[in-house]
Amino acid sequence: MTLRRKARELALQLLYQWEVRGESPEKVEEAFWPGATAAARTREFAHRLFSGAVAAAPELDALVQGHATNWRLERMSAIDRNILRLAAFELKFATAPPRVVVDEAVELAKKFSDDAAPGFVNGVLDAILKVENRKIETRIKE
């Protein structure tokens, strides 16, 4: 498993715990890291993903909600919602090429969610990519 894939898994676990426990990000990490096995670079990247996604959660949730046709955030499973939050953060802040981000999110859905999740995650992220790419192209033309 690559460093980045492991970091994404750890960041997803942190996001899930943050949402379910309702504690501050600092408390979640304080409780999480003693039981997690990861190299320092993996932890650093996971922390950046987690803290960034938490800081931008309202914006990311709005982005996901706007592209999840006929799905309210509250109706999504907590794991799917956090996979989408994490991937939306990576897409918005360009931590990796967009196709890599989508592929990694689909892999997270395969590993941590149900059979329908990979297709759902892929569909929402593809919709986000189409709109975001149009915005980028429009800005370039201006």
Phi, psi and omega per residue, in radians:
M1 nan 2.364 -3.115
T2 -1.290 2.785 3.103
L3 -0.971 -0.802 -3.096
R4 -1.196 -0.668 3.113
R5 -1.124 -0.789 3.110
K6 -1.067 -0.732 3.131
A7 -1.099 -0.685 3.105
R8 -1.139 -0.704 3.095
E9 -1.080 -0.780 3.130
L10 -1.130 -0.748 3.123
A11 -1.091 -0.697 3.096
L12 -1.094 -0.767 3.113
Q13 -1.081 -0.708 3.086
L14 -1.108 -0.793 3.125
L15 -1.060 -0.754 3.129
Y16 -1.060 -0.841 3.130
Q17 -1.101 -0.696 3.115
W18 -1.029 -0.799 -3.120
E19 -1.212 -0.812 -3.054
V20 -1.232 -0.719 -3.093
R21 -1.420 -0.445 3.137
G22 1.201 0.403 3.123
E23 -1.709 2.946 3.104
S24 -1.132 2.670 3.098
P25 -0.977 -0.643 -3.129
E26 -1.111 -0.761 3.129
K27 -1.152 -0.678 3.123
V28 -1.075 -0.839 -3.132
E29 -1.140 -0.679 3.132
E30 -1.027 -0.692 3.136
A31 -1.395 -0.509 -3.024
F32 -1.381 -0.843 -2.949
W33 -1.114 -0.596 3.125
P34 -1.042 -0.478 -3.140
G35 -1.691 -0.024 -3.085
A36 -1.733 2.443 3.092
T37 -1.863 2.012 3.132
A38 -2.870 2.593 3.076
A39 -1.181 2.799 -3.101
A40 -0.992 -0.765 -3.132
R41 -1.133 -0.636 3.109
T42 -1.144 -0.785 3.111
R43 -1.074 -0.740 3.134
E44 -1.047 -0.819 -3.134
F45 -1.165 -0.731 3.100
A46 -1.055 -0.752 3.120
H47 -1.080 -0.769 3.122
R48 -1.072 -0.757 3.121
L49 -1.122 -0.835 -3.118
F50 -1.084 -0.932 -3.086
S51 -1.134 -0.645 3.100
G52 -1.154 -0.751 3.133
A53 -1.169 -0.652 3.102
V54 -1.161 -0.808 -3.119
A55 -1.071 -0.617 -3.090
A56 -1.762 0.201 -3.024
A57 -0.905 -0.813 -3.138
P58 -1.063 -0.728 3.114
E59 -1.162 -0.740 -3.141
L60 -1.168 -0.725 3.113
D61 -1.079 -0.706 3.106
A62 -1.128 -0.702 3.121
L63 -1.111 -0.828 3.126
V64 -1.111 -0.830 -3.126
Q65 -1.017 -0.671 -3.129
G66 -1.195 -0.298 -3.091
H67 -2.069 -0.037 3.109
A68 -1.648 1.423 -3.063
T69 -0.941 2.210 3.111
N70 1.091 0.359 3.096
W71 -2.255 2.157 2.985
R72 -1.536 2.619 -3.138
L73 -0.954 -0.697 -3.096
E74 -1.116 -0.442 -3.130
R75 -1.447 -0.347 3.128
M76 -1.287 2.631 3.037
S77 -1.146 2.667 -3.122
A78 -1.058 -0.638 -3.126
I79 -1.201 -0.749 3.123
D80 -1.126 -0.735 3.126
R81 -1.030 -0.715 -3.110
N82 -1.360 -0.519 3.002
I83 -1.090 -0.789 3.139
L84 -1.157 -0.690 3.086
R85 -1.040 -0.840 -3.123
L86 -1.076 -0.834 -3.131
A87 -1.157 -0.694 3.109
A88 -1.084 -0.677 3.074
F89 -1.063 -0.815 -3.124
E90 -1.127 -0.677 3.109
L91 -1.162 -0.770 -3.072
K92 -1.173 -0.645 -3.044
F93 -1.919 0.277 2.976
A94 0.824 1.016 3.085
T95 -1.425 -0.283 3.141
A96 -2.814 2.891 3.084
P97 -1.015 2.494 -3.066
P98 -0.914 -0.762 -3.121
R99 -1.125 -0.607 3.099
V100 -1.138 -0.772 3.135
V101 -1.035 -0.808 -3.138
V102 -1.114 -0.813 3.138
D103 -1.049 -0.744 3.136
E104 -1.148 -0.685 3.111
A105 -1.126 -0.706 3.096
V106 -1.111 -0.707 3.098
E107 -1.118 -0.688 3.065
L108 -1.075 -0.734 3.128
A109 -1.105 -0.709 3.105
K110 -1.086 -0.685 -3.067
K111 -1.391 -0.674 -2.962
F112 -1.942 -0.126 -3.064
S113 -2.171 -2.863 -3.099
D114 -1.576 -3.132 -3.045
D115 -1.110 -0.500 -3.115
A116 -1.435 -0.313 -3.023
A117 -1.091 -0.763 -3.108
P118 -0.998 -0.765 3.115
G119 -1.153 -0.697 3.119
F120 -1.106 -0.871 3.141
V121 -1.042 -0.797 3.127
N122 -1.052 -0.774 -3.127
G123 -1.096 -0.783 -3.140
V124 -1.142 -0.780 -3.114
L125 -1.194 -0.632 3.054
D126 -1.087 -0.714 3.107
A127 -1.107 -0.727 3.101
I128 -1.096 -0.782 -3.132
L129 -1.052 -0.744 -3.131
K130 -1.051 -0.790 -3.129
V131 -1.221 -0.791 -3.125
E132 -1.111 -0.695 3.108
N133 -1.103 -0.675 3.093
R134 -1.121 -0.686 3.119
K135 -1.116 -0.750 3.139
I136 -1.118 -0.794 3.126
E137 -1.070 -0.710 3.129
T138 -1.102 -0.771 3.123
R139 -1.112 -0.641 3.133
I140 -1.142 -0.714 -3.136
K141 -1.172 -0.505 -3.112
E142 -1.308 nan nan
